[in-house]
C-alpha cells in the first residue's frame, strides 16, 4: 500500500473491514466483495467526504489494482475489492479484523 495516498489506504482498509464483517455474517465472497457506487461508499463509510473525492479515491484504487471499478455517467457505479487487495490485506493484517480496526483507529481522526 506504499503506492497509495492516505485517503486510498483508509478506504481500502474500510472496504476490507466491511468485507471481513460480511464474511463473518455468512455472506458469500462474491457478495461481500461488492460495495456499489462511490455514492454508496460515501454514504456508508465516508459520510464526511464529498462524493467526488470518494469517486476519485475509487479511481485511484482501480489504477493500483486494489479494486475493480465499472463506470456510468463518469462516476464509479460498481466498486469491488480485488482478489489481490484481499490477499495483500490478509498478509498485512495477520490477526484479521482486530488488526484492521487498530489501524483504522490510528488513521481516522
C-alpha positions as CSV (number, residue, x, y, z in Angstrom):
1,X,0.0,0.0,0.0
2,X,3.0,2.2,-0.2
3,X,1.8,3.4,-3.6
4,X,-1.5,4.7,-2.3
5,X,-2.5,8.1,-0.8
6,X,-3.7,8.1,2.8
7,X,-7.2,8.5,1.6
8,X,-6.9,5.4,-0.6
9,X,-5.3,3.5,2.3
10,X,-8.1,4.4,4.6
11,X,-10.8,3.4,2.0
12,X,-9.2,0.1,1.2
13,X,-9.0,-0.7,4.9
14,X,-12.6,0.3,5.4
15,X,-13.6,-1.9,2.5
16,X,-11.6,-4.8,3.8
17,X,-13.1,-4.4,7.2
18,X,-16.6,-4.5,5.8
19,X,-15.6,-7.5,3.6
20,X,-14.5,-9.4,6.8
21,X,-17.6,-8.4,8.7
22,X,-19.8,-9.6,5.8
23,X,-18.0,-12.9,5.5
24,X,-18.3,-13.4,9.3
25,X,-22.1,-12.8,8.9
26,X,-22.2,-15.6,6.4
27,X,-22.3,-13.7,3.1
28,X,-20.7,-15.4,0.1
29,X,-17.4,-14.0,-1.1
30,X,-18.8,-12.7,-4.3
31,X,-21.4,-10.6,-2.5
32,X,-19.0,-9.5,0.3
33,X,-16.5,-8.1,-2.2
34,X,-19.1,-5.7,-3.8
35,X,-19.6,-2.2,-2.5
36,X,-21.8,-0.5,-5.0
37,X,-21.3,3.0,-6.3
38,X,-19.0,5.7,-5.0
39,X,-22.1,7.4,-3.7
40,X,-23.0,4.2,-1.7
41,X,-19.4,4.1,-0.4
42,X,-19.6,7.7,0.6
43,X,-22.9,7.2,2.4
44,X,-21.9,4.0,4.3
45,X,-18.2,4.6,5.0
46,X,-17.0,8.1,4.4
47,X,-20.0,10.4,5.1
48,X,-17.8,13.4,5.9
49,X,-16.1,13.3,2.5
50,X,-17.6,14.8,-0.7
51,X,-18.8,12.1,-3.1
52,X,-16.5,13.5,-5.8
53,X,-13.5,12.8,-3.5
54,X,-14.7,9.3,-2.8
55,X,-15.2,8.7,-6.5
56,X,-11.6,9.8,-7.2
57,X,-10.3,7.6,-4.4
58,X,-12.1,4.7,-6.0
59,X,-10.4,5.5,-9.3
60,X,-7.0,5.5,-7.5
61,X,-7.7,2.1,-6.1
62,X,-8.7,0.9,-9.5
63,X,-5.4,2.2,-11.1
64,X,-3.5,0.5,-8.3
65,X,-5.4,-2.8,-9.0
66,X,-6.9,-2.9,-5.5
67,X,-10.4,-2.5,-6.8
68,X,-12.4,-3.3,-10.0
69,X,-14.5,-0.4,-10.9
70,X,-17.2,0.0,-13.6
71,X,-18.3,3.5,-14.5
72,X,-21.6,5.0,-15.6
73,X,-22.1,8.8,-16.2
74,X,-18.4,9.3,-15.4
75,X,-18.8,8.1,-11.8
76,X,-17.8,4.8,-10.2
77,X,-21.0,2.8,-10.5
78,X,-19.9,-0.6,-9.2
79,X,-16.8,-1.0,-7.0
80,X,-15.5,-4.4,-6.0
81,X,-12.4,-5.1,-3.9
82,X,-9.9,-7.1,-5.9
83,X,-8.6,-10.5,-5.0
84,X,-5.1,-9.2,-4.9
85,X,-6.2,-6.5,-2.4
86,X,-7.7,-9.2,-0.2
87,X,-4.5,-11.2,-0.4
88,X,-2.4,-8.2,0.5
89,X,-4.7,-7.3,3.4
90,X,-4.7,-10.9,4.7
91,X,-0.9,-10.7,4.8
92,X,-0.7,-7.3,6.2
93,X,-3.3,-7.8,9.0
94,X,-2.4,-11.3,10.2
95,X,-4.9,-11.1,13.1
96,X,-7.7,-10.1,10.8
97,X,-10.4,-7.7,11.9
98,X,-8.7,-6.7,15.1
99,X,-5.6,-5.5,13.2
100,X,-7.7,-3.6,10.7
101,X,-9.7,-1.9,13.4
102,X,-6.5,-1.0,15.2
103,X,-5.0,0.5,12.1
104,X,-8.2,2.5,11.3
105,X,-8.4,4.0,14.8
106,X,-4.9,5.4,14.2
107,X,-5.7,6.7,10.7
108,X,-9.2,8.1,11.1
109,X,-9.4,11.2,13.3
